Amino acid sequence: MILLTPTQFQDYELIDCGDFEKLERFGKYITIRPEPQAVWSKKLSNQEWDKKAHVRFVPKSSSAGTWQKLKDMPDQWRIQYDINSTSSIFF
């Protein structure tokens, strides 16, 4: 399998995925979000995911849900993405 990673997005990392979820880092915070295309098994255990993650998205329906904080973190934070040698900040 070839893993495509955005080279100019240093504030992003796909840590693991599987069992219809993905474990991702945005800046210094780690999220667990649904990923319907991750049909394989996770590499890390559920306990490792919960230990690493700051927040988990809990779906309530196919188009809505809530965030469950697992660790202390702000409701908003900044991450950086470089586009053609110019820095852009997203929230």
Stockholm file with secondary structure:
# STOCKHOLM 1.0

chainA/1-91         MILLTPTQFQDYELIDCGDFEKLERFGKYITIRPEPQAVWSKKLSNQEWDKKAHVRFVPKSSSAGTWQKLKDMPDQWRIQYDINSTSSIFF
#=GR chainA/1-91 SS CCCCCCTTCTTEEEEEEETTEEEEEETTEEEEEECTTCCSCCSSCHHHHHHHCSEEEEESSSSCEEEEESSCCCSCCCEEEEETTEEEEEC
#=GC SS_cons        CCCCCCTTCTTEEEEEEETTEEEEEETTEEEEEECTTCCSCCSSCHHHHHHHCSEEEEESSSSCEEEEESSCCCSCCCEEEEETTEEEEEC
//
